[in-house]
Amino acid sequence: MRRKVLAFALAALVFGTTLGAQASPPADRGESPLAKWDPIESLNRSTYRFNIWLDRWLLLPAVQIYRQVPEPARNRVRNFFANLDELPTFANTLLQASPVKASTTVARFALNSTVGVAGVFDPASRWGLIRYREDFGQTLGRWGLGPG
């Protein structure tokens, strides 16, 4: 038993030392300090500049306008996106082998997409069809995979 523990400890030490040697930073080539750690620094910088531009000139103005929209209209926008969210829920209920949830979800989507005018209104809730929220993590859990 003691030999097994020593052999395991020695193997872990060798593995850890080898792994640590692989994680050392590259040699200094006179580049900026970040380049030592980021081989695609130029791509990251241009992506950051694009995100700042997008945020300043498109997203923030859209948020400011959206905040001025009356609450009933904002509810219609939420309903539209909630209706689109029925599609992945439907796929996950199928993968979970849950025919009742799957049929209820597809009925909600069909009803809200037609009678509810592309999901802007939610007649399915008024008619008693339950909204399920299933994701792929729940699907994996259904088949025995634990968290992580």
Buried (B, 14 or more C-beta within 10 A) or exposed (E): EEEEEEEEEEEEEEEEEEEEEEEEEEEEEEEEEEBBEBEEBEEEEEEEEEEEEEEEEEEEEEEEEEEEEEEEEEEBEEBBEBBBBBEBBBBBBBBBEBEEBBEBBBBBBEBBBEEBEEBBBBBBBEEEBEBBEBEEEBBBEBEEEEEE
